[in-house]
């Protein structure tokens, strides 16, 4: 766990292009069945025509070279090394944080914990953004990271032949195990009580620019309902 000697990190606002929401898609509502892990009521998202739903991963070309996918999680922590995993989880990046007078995120454990510190994985410096939330004036703040799986990784060489970023919320739940070499994951950690909801939007080296743009639009369609 982080100590008081670590310098607080005031998270800058994300200054990239804001994703535009899906047009003429199908809207789905994810109900939170585990309020003890993460305190929110629902997450609404819209997917374009041709996307698949029904499992942990929602996306296009699922399981194939050009896959794009999005998934929603309330993990108890993350693996320090997704390839060589132990039972000792690292706290998630938002586990120890506070806010400044304007509501901005201040991380107290960065970059020593969480996804920012995963072994062998390239991570961007965290940024903050606002997720639409009609139950919260001004929306709900989230932490944004981009992570890359090593391009020379052979997942078959990892424990149990799979690269896993974090476990499922409960024993027996499917973990975050949908990774290939060179994959990029855009992570939103939405700051809600108890623990964040983690949104993982991923694309692969072979994913087309058009499909990646659709993935961004799904991110742009997300609406939280905390209360």
Phi, psi and omega in degrees: 000151180294157180243171182291348181280347181284139182287131175299144180242110176282116187285121177292155176289143176296128183247016177277180180293135177282125181294137178275140183292160178299137172255139176058039177253192179248126182268135178238153179237121177264117179270138180280117180261003182220075182296337180290332181276323184203122190270090171210160181271304184213161167233127178255137177214155182237134181243148180286167172303143178093354178275151181257143176228176173118342178239196178297319183258134180244128183178203183230137182058039183302132179080002180245173189301322185266021186303142161233142186207155173226147181210159187233135190218155168229071188285150177285347181167187180230158177284136177295325176229108182295342181267322179242090191267146173234172180283346181275102182278148171277139175301147178292157189305327181271006185299324180235101181208167174216190180228149173277183183298337179264006180091001180293152181282136172236115179273133182257356179239003183284138001256033189271346184230165170076201182294330179298337186251007182298136183298133171074009185242129178281130180230138174287161173294139183299149173226158178251152176210171181248130175261134179305134180204102183294344180274355183228118180303124181084002179086183181244134183283147179222154174265135181242130175228152166243129182239146179235130172286137180308135185293335182262012182286137169252102183305332180297339180277351182278169176306130181059016176072026183211146179262119190233120183283319179204159179280170173292168183295328182227155176306134181093344177287147177296134178276176176281085191241015187262075185226145172228166179301135177080002182292145174250134176239123173265119186250129168250125171251106186274126189280092175238167184296157181075302179190153184289152163274131184254124179251124183244112177250116189236149171218160188249165181305329183269359181296139182283153176304324180294319179289324176295322177296322176297320178300315177300321182293328175295317174303319181291345182268353188290133176230121176276156167222096184286324190238000000 
